[in-house]
Amino acid sequence: MAYEYRIKDQGGLYFITCTVHQWVDVFTRETYIEILLSSLRYCQEKKGLKIYAWVVMSNHIHLIVQSSQNNLSDIIRDFKKFTASTIYAAIENNKNESRKNWLLWLLKKEDKVCFWEPGYHGEEIFGEQFLLSKINYIHNNPVRAGIVLYEEAYKYSSCSEFYGTSKSLLELSR
């Protein structure tokens, strides 16, 4: 399938958005967020993923990323495949998940896990002004969503490290 946004320069710096299928609010549970963050850490340690800014929202993630070792598109593909099956299994095995049946039904299509929307929105970043606008967009996402009043107060974002108030939950590249 062809998508409007593609990674042309595998070593380039990109703003990426990955969206949960049908915009389902899965990342309202810490358990599922931790799977996502753990997978990103693995990609950093083992695949050369560099993360410059990030945010996890209830139904999507935004990242500013680059790869120093592997094709960035391969890393994203593998990340999405792994997190799809792992988070789906976590939902399936979560005795306390009040939305379990609904989530499992919604995130499966023809006996296949369909956790993420196809593709990803990836824009190559050229220039400092565009980079700063995307970082601002990422960090203000929780404020625009009404989750927090101040961007640096949101736990699942790189913003607090940018402000120097606390360390990011993911290692940031400089």
Rosetta constraint file for C-alpha pairs under 8 A:
AtomPair CA 3 CA 119 HARMONIC 6.60 0.50
AtomPair CA 5 CA 120 HARMONIC 7.30 0.50
AtomPair CA 5 CA 121 HARMONIC 5.69 0.50
AtomPair CA 5 CA 122 HARMONIC 5.38 0.50
AtomPair CA 5 CA 123 HARMONIC 6.62 0.50
AtomPair CA 6 CA 121 HARMONIC 7.89 0.50
AtomPair CA 6 CA 122 HARMONIC 6.25 0.50
AtomPair CA 6 CA 123 HARMONIC 7.71 0.50
AtomPair CA 7 CA 14 HARMONIC 7.97 0.50
AtomPair CA 7 CA 72 HARMONIC 7.50 0.50
AtomPair CA 7 CA 73 HARMONIC 6.40 0.50
AtomPair CA 7 CA 122 HARMONIC 6.75 0.50
AtomPair CA 7 CA 123 HARMONIC 7.74 0.50
AtomPair CA 7 CA 124 HARMONIC 7.39 0.50
AtomPair CA 10 CA 66 HARMONIC 7.90 0.50
AtomPair CA 10 CA 67 HARMONIC 7.17 0.50
AtomPair CA 10 CA 70 HARMONIC 7.90 0.50
AtomPair CA 10 CA 71 HARMONIC 5.14 0.50
AtomPair CA 10 CA 72 HARMONIC 5.31 0.50
AtomPair CA 10 CA 73 HARMONIC 7.01 0.50
AtomPair CA 11 CA 66 HARMONIC 6.14 0.50
AtomPair CA 11 CA 67 HARMONIC 5.57 0.50
AtomPair CA 11 CA 68 HARMONIC 6.61 0.50
AtomPair CA 11 CA 71 HARMONIC 7.19 0.50
AtomPair CA 11 CA 72 HARMONIC 7.01 0.50
AtomPair CA 12 CA 66 HARMONIC 5.92 0.50
AtomPair CA 12 CA 67 HARMONIC 7.55 0.50
AtomPair CA 12 CA 124 HARMONIC 6.72 0.50
AtomPair CA 12 CA 125 HARMONIC 7.65 0.50
AtomPair CA 13 CA 64 HARMONIC 7.00 0.50
AtomPair CA 13 CA 65 HARMONIC 5.77 0.50
AtomPair CA 13 CA 66 HARMONIC 4.82 0.50
AtomPair CA 13 CA 124 HARMONIC 5.82 0.50
AtomPair CA 13 CA 125 HARMONIC 5.52 0.50
AtomPair CA 13 CA 126 HARMONIC 7.92 0.50
AtomPair CA 14 CA 63 HARMONIC 7.89 0.50
AtomPair CA 14 CA 64 HARMONIC 5.48 0.50
AtomPair CA 14 CA 65 HARMONIC 5.38 0.50
AtomPair CA 14 CA 66 HARMONIC 6.34 0.50
AtomPair CA 14 CA 122 HARMONIC 6.11 0.50
AtomPair CA 14 CA 123 HARMONIC 5.41 0.50
AtomPair CA 14 CA 124 HARMONIC 4.39 0.50
AtomPair CA 14 CA 125 HARMONIC 5.43 0.50
AtomPair CA 15 CA 62 HARMONIC 7.14 0.50
AtomPair CA 15 CA 63 HARMONIC 5.72 0.50
AtomPair CA 15 CA 64 HARMONIC 4.47 0.50
AtomPair CA 15 CA 65 HARMONIC 6.58 0.50
AtomPair CA 15 CA 121 HARMONIC 7.79 0.50
AtomPair CA 15 CA 122 HARMONIC 5.45 0.50
AtomPair CA 15 CA 123 HARMONIC 5.14 0.50
AtomPair CA 15 CA 124 HARMONIC 6.38 0.50
AtomPair CA 15 CA 125 HARMONIC 6.77 0.50
AtomPair CA 15 CA 134 HARMONIC 7.10 0.50
AtomPair CA 16 CA 62 HARMONIC 5.60 0.50
AtomPair CA 16 CA 63 HARMONIC 5.13 0.50
AtomPair CA 16 CA 64 HARMONIC 6.22 0.50
AtomPair CA 16 CA 65 HARMONIC 7.42 0.50
AtomPair CA 16 CA 120 HARMONIC 6.57 0.50
AtomPair CA 16 CA 121 HARMONIC 5.38 0.50
AtomPair CA 16 CA 122 HARMONIC 4.33 0.50
AtomPair CA 16 CA 123 HARMONIC 6.57 0.50
AtomPair CA 17 CA 60 HARMONIC 6.94 0.50
AtomPair CA 17 CA 61 HARMONIC 5.60 0.50
AtomPair CA 17 CA 62 HARMONIC 4.54 0.50
AtomPair CA 17 CA 63 HARMONIC 6.51 0.50
AtomPair CA 17 CA 120 HARMONIC 5.67 0.50
AtomPair CA 17 CA 121 HARMONIC 4.95 0.50
AtomPair CA 17 CA 122 HARMONIC 6.54 0.50
AtomPair CA 18 CA 60 HARMONIC 5.56 0.50
AtomPair CA 18 CA 61 HARMONIC 5.41 0.50
AtomPair CA 18 CA 62 HARMONIC 6.74 0.50
AtomPair CA 18 CA 116 HARMONIC 7.03 0.50
AtomPair CA 18 CA 117 HARMONIC 7.30 0.50
AtomPair CA 18 CA 119 HARMONIC 7.69 0.50
AtomPair CA 18 CA 120 HARMONIC 5.15 0.50
AtomPair CA 18 CA 121 HARMONIC 6.76 0.50
AtomPair CA 19 CA 23 HARMONIC 6.42 0.50
AtomPair CA 19 CA 59 HARMONIC 6.12 0.50
AtomPair CA 19 CA 60 HARMONIC 4.22 0.50
AtomPair CA 19 CA 61 HARMONIC 6.59 0.50
AtomPair CA 19 CA 116 HARMONIC 5.78 0.50
AtomPair CA 19 CA 117 HARMONIC 5.61 0.50
AtomPair CA 19 CA 120 HARMONIC 7.47 0.50
AtomPair CA 20 CA 24 HARMONIC 5.92 0.50
AtomPair CA 20 CA 25 HARMONIC 7.74 0.50
AtomPair CA 20 CA 26 HARMONIC 7.63 0.50
AtomPair CA 20 CA 59 HARMONIC 5.32 0.50
AtomPair CA 20 CA 60 HARMONIC 5.74 0.50
AtomPair CA 20 CA 115 HARMONIC 5.81 0.50
AtomPair CA 20 CA 116 HARMONIC 4.36 0.50
AtomPair CA 20 CA 117 HARMONIC 5.66 0.50
AtomPair CA 21 CA 107 HARMONIC 6.75 0.50
AtomPair CA 21 CA 114 HARMONIC 6.59 0.50
AtomPair CA 21 CA 115 HARMONIC 5.33 0.50
AtomPair CA 21 CA 116 HARMONIC 4.72 0.50
AtomPair CA 21 CA 117 HARMONIC 4.55 0.50
AtomPair CA 22 CA 117 HARMONIC 7.22 0.50
AtomPair CA 23 CA 59 HARMONIC 5.32 0.50
AtomPair CA 23 CA 60 HARMONIC 7.37 0.50
AtomPair CA 24 CA 58 HARMONIC 7.80 0.50
AtomPair CA 24 CA 59 HARMONIC 5.54 0.50
AtomPair CA 25 CA 58 HARMONIC 4.82 0.50
AtomPair CA 25 CA 59 HARMONIC 4.60 0.50
AtomPair CA 26 CA 32 HARMONIC 7.20 0.50
AtomPair CA 26 CA 58 HARMONIC 5.99 0.50
AtomPair CA 26 CA 59 HARMONIC 5.91 0.50
AtomPair CA 27 CA 32 HARMONIC 5.98 0.50
AtomPair CA 27 CA 33 HARMONIC 5.60 0.50
AtomPair CA 27 CA 56 HARMONIC 7.46 0.50
AtomPair CA 27 CA 57 HARMONIC 6.62 0.50
AtomPair CA 27 CA 58 HARMONIC 4.39 0.50
AtomPair CA 27 CA 59 HARMONIC 6.05 0.50
AtomPair CA 28 CA 32 HARMONIC 7.93 0.50
AtomPair CA 28 CA 33 HARMONIC 7.81 0.50
AtomPair CA 28 CA 58 HARMONIC 5.43 0.50
AtomPair CA 29 CA 33 HARMONIC 6.56 0.50
AtomPair CA 30 CA 34 HARMONIC 5.98 0.50
AtomPair CA 31 CA 35 HARMONIC 6.59 0.50
AtomPair CA 31 CA 90 HARMONIC 8.00 0.50
AtomPair CA 32 CA 36 HARMONIC 6.45 0.50
AtomPair CA 32 CA 87 HARMONIC 5.98 0.50
AtomPair CA 32 CA 90 HARMONIC 7.34 0.50
AtomPair CA 33 CA 37 HARMONIC 6.19 0.50
AtomPair CA 33 CA 56 HARMONIC 7.63 0.50
AtomPair CA 34 CA 38 HARMONIC 5.82 0.50
AtomPair CA 35 CA 39 HARMONIC 6.14 0.50
AtomPair CA 35 CA 83 HARMONIC 7.04 0.50
AtomPair CA 35 CA 86 HARMONIC 7.48 0.50
AtomPair CA 35 CA 87 HARMONIC 6.81 0.50
AtomPair CA 36 CA 40 HARMONIC 6.37 0.50
AtomPair CA 36 CA 83 HARMONIC 6.29 0.50
AtomPair CA 37 CA 41 HARMONIC 6.18 0.50
AtomPair CA 37 CA 169 HARMONIC 7.83 0.50
AtomPair CA 37 CA 170 HARMONIC 7.15 0.50
AtomPair CA 38 CA 42 HARMONIC 6.26 0.50
AtomPair CA 39 CA 43 HARMONIC 6.28 0.50
AtomPair CA 39 CA 79 HARMONIC 6.70 0.50
AtomPair CA 39 CA 82 HARMONIC 7.85 0.50
AtomPair CA 39 CA 83 HARMONIC 7.01 0.50
AtomPair CA 40 CA 44 HARMONIC 6.23 0.50
AtomPair CA 40 CA 79 HARMONIC 7.33 0.50
AtomPair CA 40 CA 170 HARMONIC 7.87 0.50
AtomPair CA 41 CA 45 HARMONIC 6.17 0.50
AtomPair CA 41 CA 170 HARMONIC 6.72 0.50
AtomPair CA 41 CA 171 HARMONIC 7.74 0.50
AtomPair CA 42 CA 46 HARMONIC 5.76 0.50
AtomPair CA 42 CA 47 HARMONIC 7.43 0.50
AtomPair CA 43 CA 47 HARMONIC 4.84 0.50
AtomPair CA 43 CA 48 HARMONIC 6.46 0.50
AtomPair CA 43 CA 49 HARMONIC 5.50 0.50
AtomPair CA 43 CA 75 HARMONIC 7.06 0.50
AtomPair CA 43 CA 79 HARMONIC 7.46 0.50
AtomPair CA 44 CA 48 HARMONIC 5.13 0.50
AtomPair CA 44 CA 49 HARMONIC 4.29 0.50
AtomPair CA 44 CA 50 HARMONIC 6.09 0.50
AtomPair CA 44 CA 51 HARMONIC 7.74 0.50
AtomPair CA 45 CA 49 HARMONIC 7.46 0.50
AtomPair CA 47 CA 67 HARMONIC 7.84 0.50
AtomPair CA 47 CA 69 HARMONIC 6.41 0.50
AtomPair CA 47 CA 70 HARMONIC 6.25 0.50
AtomPair CA 47 CA 75 HARMONIC 7.05 0.50
AtomPair CA 48 CA 67 HARMONIC 5.45 0.50
AtomPair CA 48 CA 68 HARMONIC 5.09 0.50
AtomPair CA 48 CA 69 HARMONIC 5.00 0.50
AtomPair CA 48 CA 70 HARMONIC 6.59 0.50
AtomPair CA 49 CA 65 HARMONIC 6.90 0.50
AtomPair CA 49 CA 66 HARMONIC 6.01 0.50
AtomPair CA 49 CA 67 HARMONIC 4.66 0.50
AtomPair CA 49 CA 68 HARMONIC 6.57 0.50
AtomPair CA 49 CA 69 HARMONIC 7.68 0.50
AtomPair CA 49 CA 72 HARMONIC 7.60 0.50
AtomPair CA 49 CA 75 HARMONIC 7.54 0.50
AtomPair CA 50 CA 65 HARMONIC 5.45 0.50
AtomPair CA 50 CA 66 HARMONIC 5.09 0.50
AtomPair CA 50 CA 67 HARMONIC 5.71 0.50
AtomPair CA 50 CA 68 HARMONIC 7.15 0.50
AtomPair CA 50 CA 172 HARMONIC 7.23 0.50
AtomPair CA 50 CA 173 HARMONIC 5.71 0.50
AtomPair CA 51 CA 63 HARMONIC 6.99 0.50
AtomPair CA 51 CA 64 HARMONIC 5.95 0.50
AtomPair CA 51 CA 65 HARMONIC 4.64 0.50
AtomPair CA 51 CA 66 HARMONIC 6.75 0.50
AtomPair CA 51 CA 170 HARMONIC 7.95 0.50
AtomPair CA 51 CA 171 HARMONIC 7.25 0.50
AtomPair CA 51 CA 172 HARMONIC 5.38 0.50
AtomPair CA 51 CA 173 HARMONIC 5.63 0.50
AtomPair CA 52 CA 63 HARMONIC 7.54 0.50
AtomPair CA 52 CA 64 HARMONIC 5.37 0.50
AtomPair CA 52 CA 65 HARMONIC 5.98 0.50
AtomPair CA 52 CA 172 HARMONIC 5.25 0.50
AtomPair CA 52 CA 173 HARMONIC 5.21 0.50
AtomPair CA 52 CA 174 HARMONIC 6.64 0.50
AtomPair CA 53 CA 63 HARMONIC 5.76 0.50
AtomPair CA 53 CA 64 HARMONIC 5.14 0.50
AtomPair CA 53 CA 65 HARMONIC 7.53 0.50
AtomPair CA 53 CA 135 HARMONIC 6.37 0.50
AtomPair CA 53 CA 138 HARMONIC 7.47 0.50
AtomPair CA 53 CA 157 HARMONIC 7.61 0.50
AtomPair CA 53 CA 158 HARMONIC 5.52 0.50
AtomPair CA 53 CA 159 HARMONIC 7.69 0.50
AtomPair CA 53 CA 172 HARMONIC 7.02 0.50
AtomPair CA 54 CA 61 HARMONIC 7.37 0.50
AtomPair CA 54 CA 62 HARMONIC 5.53 0.50
AtomPair CA 54 CA 63 HARMONIC 4.39 0.50
AtomPair CA 54 CA 64 HARMONIC 6.37 0.50
AtomPair CA 54 CA 138 HARMONIC 6.53 0.50
AtomPair CA 54 CA 139 HARMONIC 7.70 0.50
AtomPair CA 54 CA 157 HARMONIC 5.45 0.50
AtomPair CA 54 CA 158 HARMONIC 5.46 0.50
AtomPair CA 55 CA 61 HARMONIC 5.73 0.50
AtomPair CA 55 CA 62 HARMONIC 5.43 0.50
AtomPair CA 55 CA 63 HARMONIC 6.72 0.50
AtomPair CA 55 CA 138 HARMONIC 6.14 0.50
AtomPair CA 55 CA 139 HARMONIC 6.88 0.50
AtomPair CA 55 CA 141 HARMONIC 7.86 0.50
AtomPair CA 55 CA 156 HARMONIC 5.75 0.50
AtomPair CA 55 CA 157 HARMONIC 4.16 0.50
AtomPair CA 55 CA 158 HARMONIC 6.61 0.50
AtomPair CA 56 CA 60 HARMONIC 6.35 0.50
AtomPair CA 56 CA 61 HARMONIC 4.58 0.50
AtomPair CA 56 CA 62 HARMONIC 6.75 0.50
AtomPair CA 56 CA 156 HARMONIC 5.56 0.50
AtomPair CA 56 CA 157 HARMONIC 6.47 0.50
AtomPair CA 57 CA 61 HARMONIC 5.79 0.50
AtomPair CA 57 CA 141 HARMONIC 7.80 0.50
AtomPair CA 57 CA 142 HARMONIC 7.12 0.50
AtomPair CA 57 CA 156 HARMONIC 7.82 0.50
AtomPair CA 62 CA 138 HARMONIC 6.35 0.50
AtomPair CA 63 CA 138 HARMONIC 7.74 0.50
AtomPair CA 64 CA 135 HARMONIC 7.73 0.50
AtomPair CA 66 CA 72 HARMONIC 6.63 0.50
AtomPair CA 67 CA 71 HARMONIC 6.73 0.50
AtomPair CA 67 CA 72 HARMONIC 5.48 0.50
AtomPair CA 70 CA 74 HARMONIC 7.21 0.50
AtomPair CA 70 CA 75 HARMONIC 7.04 0.50
AtomPair CA 71 CA 75 HARMONIC 6.45 0.50
AtomPair CA 72 CA 76 HARMONIC 6.26 0.50
AtomPair CA 73 CA 77 HARMONIC 6.09 0.50
AtomPair CA 74 CA 78 HARMONIC 6.09 0.50
AtomPair CA 75 CA 79 HARMONIC 5.96 0.50
AtomPair CA 76 CA 80 HARMONIC 6.03 0.50
AtomPair CA 77 CA 81 HARMONIC 6.17 0.50
AtomPair CA 78 CA 82 HARMONIC 6.03 0.50
AtomPair CA 79 CA 83 HARMONIC 6.02 0.50
AtomPair CA 80 CA 84 HARMONIC 5.86 0.50
AtomPair CA 80 CA 116 HARMONIC 7.03 0.50
AtomPair CA 81 CA 85 HARMONIC 6.54 0.50
AtomPair CA 82 CA 86 HARMONIC 6.05 0.50
AtomPair CA 83 CA 87 HARMONIC 5.64 0.50
AtomPair CA 84 CA 88 HARMONIC 6.01 0.50
AtomPair CA 84 CA 113 HARMONIC 6.99 0.50
AtomPair CA 84 CA 114 HARMONIC 7.28 0.50
AtomPair CA 84 CA 115 HARMONIC 5.08 0.50
AtomPair CA 84 CA 116 HARMONIC 6.72 0.50
AtomPair CA 85 CA 89 HARMONIC 6.11 0.50
AtomPair CA 85 CA 113 HARMONIC 6.74 0.50
AtomPair CA 85 CA 115 HARMONIC 7.79 0.50
AtomPair CA 86 CA 90 HARMONIC 6.16 0.50
AtomPair CA 87 CA 91 HARMONIC 6.18 0.50
AtomPair CA 88 CA 92 HARMONIC 6.20 0.50
AtomPair CA 88 CA 104 HARMONIC 7.22 0.50
AtomPair CA 88 CA 107 HARMONIC 7.68 0.50
AtomPair CA 88 CA 113 HARMONIC 7.34 0.50
AtomPair CA 88 CA 115 HARMONIC 7.32 0.50
AtomPair CA 89 CA 93 HARMONIC 6.12 0.50
AtomPair CA 90 CA 94 HARMONIC 5.88 0.50
AtomPair CA 91 CA 97 HARMONIC 6.85 0.50
AtomPair CA 91 CA 100 HARMONIC 6.21 0.50
AtomPair CA 91 CA 103 HARMONIC 7.69 0.50
AtomPair CA 91 CA 104 HARMONIC 7.37 0.50
AtomPair CA 92 CA 100 HARMONIC 6.66 0.50
AtomPair CA 92 CA 104 HARMONIC 6.99 0.50
AtomPair CA 94 CA 100 HARMONIC 7.71 0.50
AtomPair CA 99 CA 103 HARMONIC 5.93 0.50
AtomPair CA 100 CA 104 HARMONIC 6.00 0.50
AtomPair CA 101 CA 105 HARMONIC 6.05 0.50
AtomPair CA 102 CA 106 HARMONIC 6.05 0.50
AtomPair CA 103 CA 107 HARMONIC 5.90 0.50
AtomPair CA 104 CA 108 HARMONIC 6.30 0.50
AtomPair CA 107 CA 113 HARMONIC 5.97 0.50
AtomPair CA 107 CA 114 HARMONIC 4.98 0.50
AtomPair CA 107 CA 115 HARMONIC 5.22 0.50
AtomPair CA 108 CA 112 HARMONIC 5.45 0.50
AtomPair CA 108 CA 113 HARMONIC 4.47 0.50
AtomPair CA 108 CA 114 HARMONIC 5.00 0.50
AtomPair CA 108 CA 115 HARMONIC 7.32 0.50
AtomPair CA 109 CA 113 HARMONIC 6.39 0.50
AtomPair CA 109 CA 114 HARMONIC 6.08 0.50
AtomPair CA 125 CA 130 HARMONIC 6.41 0.50
AtomPair CA 125 CA 131 HARMONIC 6.04 0.50
AtomPair CA 126 CA 130 HARMONIC 6.60 0.50
AtomPair CA 126 CA 131 HARMONIC 7.32 0.50
AtomPair CA 127 CA 131 HARMONIC 6.38 0.50
AtomPair CA 128 CA 132 HARMONIC 6.08 0.50
AtomPair CA 129 CA 133 HARMONIC 6.22 0.50
AtomPair CA 130 CA 134 HARMONIC 6.30 0.50
AtomPair CA 131 CA 135 HARMONIC 6.23 0.50
AtomPair CA 132 CA 136 HARMONIC 6.06 0.50
AtomPair CA 133 CA 137 HARMONIC 6.09 0.50
AtomPair CA 134 CA 138 HARMONIC 6.10 0.50
AtomPair CA 135 CA 139 HARMONIC 6.15 0.50
AtomPair CA 136 CA 140 HARMONIC 5.97 0.50
AtomPair CA 137 CA 141 HARMONIC 6.18 0.50
AtomPair CA 139 CA 151 HARMONIC 5.80 0.50
AtomPair CA 139 CA 152 HARMONIC 7.68 0.50
AtomPair CA 139 CA 157 HARMONIC 6.82 0.50
AtomPair CA 139 CA 158 HARMONIC 7.38 0.50
AtomPair CA 139 CA 159 HARMONIC 5.66 0.50
AtomPair CA 140 CA 144 HARMONIC 6.16 0.50
AtomPair CA 140 CA 151 HARMONIC 5.60 0.50
AtomPair CA 141 CA 145 HARMONIC 6.15 0.50
AtomPair CA 141 CA 151 HARMONIC 7.92 0.50
AtomPair CA 142 CA 146 HARMONIC 6.24 0.50
AtomPair CA 142 CA 147 HARMONIC 5.27 0.50
AtomPair CA 142 CA 148 HARMONIC 6.04 0.50
AtomPair CA 142 CA 151 HARMONIC 6.63 0.50
AtomPair CA 142 CA 154 HARMONIC 6.92 0.50
AtomPair CA 143 CA 147 HARMONIC 5.90 0.50
AtomPair CA 143 CA 148 HARMONIC 5.22 0.50
AtomPair CA 143 CA 149 HARMONIC 5.67 0.50
AtomPair CA 143 CA 150 HARMONIC 6.36 0.50
AtomPair CA 143 CA 151 HARMONIC 5.90 0.50
AtomPair CA 147 CA 154 HARMONIC 7.95 0.50
AtomPair CA 148 CA 153 HARMONIC 6.61 0.50
AtomPair CA 148 CA 154 HARMONIC 6.44 0.50
AtomPair CA 149 CA 153 HARMONIC 7.64 0.50
AtomPair CA 150 CA 154 HARMONIC 7.52 0.50
AtomPair CA 151 CA 159 HARMONIC 6.62 0.50
AtomPair CA 151 CA 160 HARMONIC 7.85 0.50
AtomPair CA 152 CA 159 HARMONIC 5.12 0.50
AtomPair CA 152 CA 160 HARMONIC 4.54 0.50
AtomPair CA 152 CA 163 HARMONIC 6.83 0.50
AtomPair CA 152 CA 165 HARMONIC 7.70 0.50
AtomPair CA 153 CA 160 HARMONIC 6.89 0.50
AtomPair CA 154 CA 159 HARMONIC 7.62 0.50
AtomPair CA 154 CA 160 HARMONIC 7.61 0.50
AtomPair CA 155 CA 160 HARMONIC 7.84 0.50
AtomPair CA 156 CA 169 HARMONIC 7.26 0.50
AtomPair CA 157 CA 168 HARMONIC 6.95 0.50
AtomPair CA 157 CA 169 HARMONIC 7.69 0.50
AtomPair CA 158 CA 162 HARMONIC 6.69 0.50
AtomPair CA 158 CA 168 HARMONIC 5.14 0.50
AtomPair CA 158 CA 169 HARMONIC 7.44 0.50
AtomPair CA 158 CA 170 HARMONIC 7.50 0.50
AtomPair CA 158 CA 172 HARMONIC 7.80 0.50
AtomPair CA 159 CA 163 HARMONIC 6.36 0.50
AtomPair CA 159 CA 168 HARMONIC 7.58 0.50
AtomPair CA 160 CA 164 HARMONIC 5.98 0.50
AtomPair CA 160 CA 165 HARMONIC 5.28 0.50
AtomPair CA 160 CA 166 HARMONIC 5.37 0.50
AtomPair CA 160 CA 167 HARMONIC 6.73 0.50
AtomPair CA 160 CA 168 HARMONIC 6.60 0.50
AtomPair CA 161 CA 165 HARMONIC 6.13 0.50
AtomPair CA 161 CA 166 HARMONIC 5.38 0.50
AtomPair CA 161 CA 167 HARMONIC 5.03 0.50
AtomPair CA 161 CA 168 HARMONIC 5.38 0.50
AtomPair CA 168 CA 172 HARMONIC 7.39 0.50
